[in-house]
């Protein structure tokens, strides 16, 4: 299987990972587990969300369980 199809972009801030938004608010919801993080392959959308929440974009390969910071 192609490694690119298994790799996603997630958002990290202070060793926590963006999970989504809390119900009825626009506050970001954070988790300590990478597997529960919000995932995307759209780099522009991830960059916009990372800028809004003050986090960094991280490449995440769920199969290999590895992370790599983008543009650091």
WOMO-V694413 format. One record per pair of residues at least 12 apart in sequence whose ideal C-beta (glycine too) atoms are under 6 Angstrom apart, sorted by the first residue. I is the first residue (numbers start at 1). GAP is how many residues later the second one is. D is the distance in whole Angstrom. If there is no record, write none. Layout:
# WOMO-V694413
I&GAP&D, I&GAP&D
This chain:
# WOMO-V694413
6&55&6, 6&57&5, 7&52&6, 7&54&5, 8&31&4, 8&52&5, 9&31&5, 9&37&4, 9&48&5, 10&27&4, 10&29&6, 10&48&5, 10&50&5, 11&39&5, 11&44&4, 12&43&6, 12&44&6, 12&46&5, 13&42&4, 16&14&4, 16&16&6, 17&14&5, 17&17&6, 17&20&4, 18&20&5, 19&12&4, 19&17&6, 19&19&6, 20&18&5, 28&25&5, 34&26&6, 56&13&6, 57&13&4
